[in-house]
Amino acid sequence: MKWHKVSALMHRDLKIMRRSNYRLVEIFYFPITTIIIWGLFAVFAREFAAEAGLMILVVNVFWNFALVSQSSTNQMMNVDVWSGSIKQILTSGVTGMEYLVARILSAIIAGVGVLAVMMAMAYGFGFTAIVSNAWLMIYLSLATLVASIGLAALVATVFVYLGREYGFVAWTAIQAFVLLSAPFYPVSVFPGALQEVSKAMPFTNIFEGIRMFVSQGFISQGLLFWSIVIAAIYLVVALPLYQLAFERARRVGILVRMG
């Protein structure tokens, strides 16, 4: 891994991001407006269901953080394919892992920026526990970030293995993973088989921990432990899979056709 190549790619990504109005809208507009919508709902719900309104608000903060962290990584790969620049990047000597790491780090910068704004807004809408339980929020944010990076690497694996026709998974994959992670409801609402699937989802323990914290004021040690462990498993499994898929795509010519 040559970090000067990674930093050069990150510099390029951030320049493109600043110059692309649609990317800024995609990264900031939708998460922020979502928090405004659910924040106003939380204010309205104080009269009859304050806990539920606050729960939905906080879950949406972490949901949108996951969305930005994952989709930004994979959308930047899509942009390279659509613009034809991926061929120039890869022929310059950048390895597959350097290419992915640069996109992940650029997405982390964008994601953390969006998270900071959303946390500030959630505080303004009444979730003051962000301050009094800052370390817990940082822990959950870290678990969400690791899970999102792992998911981004899995999506990148599908993308380079199957080709540019599957670029749509960049923005569709996380919806399915969040759905099966039971964001606003317990895992028990799923049929038996789906409950087992849900337990293996990267965000299930995170969302359950958030709901427990809002309703009871604490999170069990088991949820905290498994939230980071399952997230780490996704990342550890996804990176080697991506490397294998990238080498295969290079060998059989998929990368050439993508550019």
C-alpha positions in Angstrom: 0.0 0.0 0.0 1.5 3.3 -1.1 -0.1 6.1 0.8 1.1 8.9 -1.5 -1.1 7.3 -4.2 -4.0 7.0 -1.8 -3.7 10.6 -0.8 -3.5 11.7 -4.4 -6.7 9.9 -5.2 -8.4 11.4 -2.1 -7.3 14.9 -3.2 -8.8 14.2 -6.6 -12.1 12.9 -5.0 -12.5 15.9 -2.8 -11.9 18.3 -5.7 -14.5 16.5 -7.8 -16.9 16.6 -4.8 -16.5 20.3 -4.3 -17.1 21.0 -8.0 -20.1 18.7 -8.4 -23.2 20.4 -7.1 -25.2 17.2 -7.4 -22.7 15.4 -5.2 -23.0 18.0 -2.5 -26.7 17.8 -2.6 -26.6 14.0 -2.5 -24.3 14.0 0.5 -25.7 16.8 2.6 -29.2 17.7 1.4 -31.0 14.4 1.9 -29.6 13.5 5.3 -30.1 17.0 6.7 -33.7 17.4 5.4 -34.5 13.9 6.8 -33.3 15.0 10.2 -35.4 18.2 10.0 -38.5 16.2 9.1 -38.1 13.7 11.9 -36.9 16.4 14.3 -40.1 18.4 13.8 -42.0 15.1 14.3 -40.1 14.6 17.6 -41.1 18.1 18.7 -44.7 17.4 17.7 -44.8 14.0 19.3 -43.7 15.4 22.7 -47.4 15.8 23.6 -48.3 12.2 23.2 -45.3 10.0 22.3 -42.1 11.8 23.1 -40.1 8.7 23.4 -41.1 7.3 20.0 -40.5 10.6 18.3 -37.0 10.9 19.8 -36.2 7.3 19.0 -37.1 7.7 15.3 -35.0 10.9 15.2 -31.9 9.3 16.6 -32.1 6.2 14.5 -32.4 8.4 11.4 -29.2 10.2 12.4 -27.2 6.9 12.4 -29.1 5.5 9.4 -28.1 8.6 7.3 -24.6 8.4 8.6 -24.4 4.8 7.4 -25.9 5.8 4.1 -23.4 8.6 3.4 -20.4 6.6 4.5 -21.3 3.6 2.3 -22.9 5.1 -0.8 -20.3 7.9 -1.1 -17.6 5.2 -1.4 -19.4 3.3 -4.1 -20.8 6.3 -5.9 -17.3 7.6 -6.5 -16.4 4.3 -8.1 -19.5 4.7 -10.3 -18.4 8.2 -11.3 -15.0 6.9 -12.4 -16.7 4.2 -14.5 -19.3 6.6 -16.1 -16.6 9.2 -16.9 -14.2 6.6 -18.2 -11.4 7.8 -15.9 -11.1 4.4 -14.1 -9.0 3.1 -16.9 -6.5 6.0 -16.6 -6.4 5.6 -12.8 -5.7 1.9 -12.9 -3.1 2.1 -15.7 -1.2 4.7 -13.6 -0.1 2.0 -11.2 -2.7 2.3 -8.5 -3.6 -1.1 -7.0 -7.1 -2.3 -6.4 -6.7 -1.9 -2.6 -5.3 1.6 -2.9 -8.2 2.6 -5.1 -10.8 1.3 -2.6 -9.0 2.7 0.5 -8.8 6.2 -1.1 -12.6 6.1 -1.8 -13.3 4.9 1.8 -11.2 7.6 3.4 -12.9 10.3 1.2 -16.3 9.0 2.2 -15.3 9.0 5.9 -14.5 12.7 5.7 -17.8 13.4 4.1 -19.7 11.1 6.4 -18.2 12.5 9.6 -19.0 16.1 8.5 -22.6 15.1 7.9 -22.8 13.3 11.2 -21.5 16.3 13.1 -24.2 18.5 11.5 -27.0 15.9 12.2 -25.9 15.4 15.8 -26.0 19.2 16.3 -29.5 19.3 14.8 -30.7 16.3 16.9 -29.5 18.2 20.0 -31.5 21.2 19.0 -34.5 19.0 18.6 -34.2 17.8 22.1 -31.8 14.9 22.1 -29.5 16.5 24.8 -28.1 13.1 25.8 -25.6 13.6 22.9 -23.6 15.8 25.2 -24.0 13.9 28.5 -23.3 10.6 26.8 -20.7 11.7 24.2 -18.5 8.7 24.5 -21.4 6.4 24.0 -22.4 8.3 20.9 -18.8 8.1 19.6 -18.8 4.4 20.2 -22.0 3.8 18.3 -20.8 6.1 15.5 -17.6 4.1 15.2 -19.5 0.9 15.0 -21.8 2.4 12.4 -18.8 3.6 10.4 -17.0 0.3 10.5 -20.2 -1.6 9.4 -20.7 0.9 6.6 -17.1 0.6 5.3 -17.5 -3.2 5.4 -20.8 -2.9 3.4 -19.1 -0.5 1.0 -16.4 -3.1 0.4 -18.9 -5.8 -0.2 -20.8 -3.6 -2.7 -17.5 -2.8 -4.4 -16.9 -6.5 -4.7 -20.2 -7.1 -6.4 -19.5 -4.1 -8.7 -16.0 -5.2 -9.9 -17.0 -8.9 -10.1 -20.2 -8.4 -12.2 -19.4 -5.2 -14.1 -20.7 -1.7 -14.6 -24.3 -2.9 -15.1 -24.5 -3.5 -11.4 -23.6 0.0 -10.4 -27.1 0.5 -9.0 -26.1 -1.6 -5.9 -24.1 1.5 -4.8 -27.3 3.2 -3.6 -29.8 0.2 -3.2 -27.8 -2.2 -1.1 -28.0 -0.3 2.2 -31.8 0.0 2.1 -32.1 -3.8 2.2 -29.5 -4.1 5.0 -31.1 -1.4 7.1 -34.6 -3.0 6.5 -33.3 -6.3 7.8 -31.4 -4.6 10.7 -34.8 -3.7 12.3 -34.3 0.1 12.7 -37.6 1.1 14.4 -38.9 -2.3 15.6 -37.5 -5.4 17.4 -36.1 -8.3 15.5 -39.1 -10.4 16.9 -41.4 -8.8 14.3 -39.8 -10.8 11.6 -40.8 -14.4 10.7 -38.5 -17.0 12.3 -36.0 -17.4 9.4 -35.7 -13.7 8.9 -34.9 -13.2 12.6 -31.8 -15.2 12.2 -30.8 -13.2 9.1 -31.5 -10.0 11.0 -29.1 -11.0 13.8 -26.3 -11.2 11.3 -27.0 -7.8 9.8 -24.4 -5.1 10.5 -26.7 -2.5 12.1 -29.1 -4.6 14.1 -27.3 -4.3 17.4 -26.7 -0.6 16.8 -30.3 0.2 16.2 -31.4 -1.9 19.1 -28.9 -0.2 21.3 -30.2 3.3 20.3 -33.8 2.2 21.0 -32.8 0.9 24.4 -30.9 4.0 25.2 -33.7 6.4 24.3 -36.3 4.3 26.2 -34.2 3.1 29.2 -31.3 5.5 29.4 -28.6 2.8 29.0 -27.3 0.2 26.5 -26.5 -3.3 27.6 -22.9 -4.5 27.4 -23.9 -7.3 25.1 -25.3 -4.9 22.5 -22.2 -2.7 22.6 -19.9 -5.7 22.3 -21.7 -7.3 19.3 -22.3 -4.1 17.5 -18.6 -3.5 17.0 -17.8 -7.3 16.6 -20.3 -7.9 13.8 -19.3 -4.6 12.1 -15.6 -5.7 12.2 -16.5 -9.1 10.8 -18.1 -7.5 7.8 -15.0 -5.4 7.2 -12.5 -8.3 7.7 -14.5 -10.5 5.4 -15.2 -7.9 2.7 -11.7 -6.6 2.1 -10.1 -10.0 1.0 -13.3 -10.7 -1.1 -12.8 -7.3 -2.8 -9.2 -8.0 -3.5 -10.0 -11.4 -5.1 -12.8 -9.9 -7.2 -10.6 -7.1 -8.3 -7.8 -9.5 -9.4 -10.4 -11.6 -11.3 -11.9 -8.6 -13.0 -8.4 -7.5 -14.1 -7.6 -11.0 -15.4 -10.8 -11.6 -17.4 -11.0 -8.0 -18.7 -14.0 -6.7 -16.7 -12.0 -3.6 -15.6 -11.2 -2.8 -19.2 -14.9 -3.0 -20.2 -15.9 -0.9 -17.2 -13.7 2.0 -18.5 
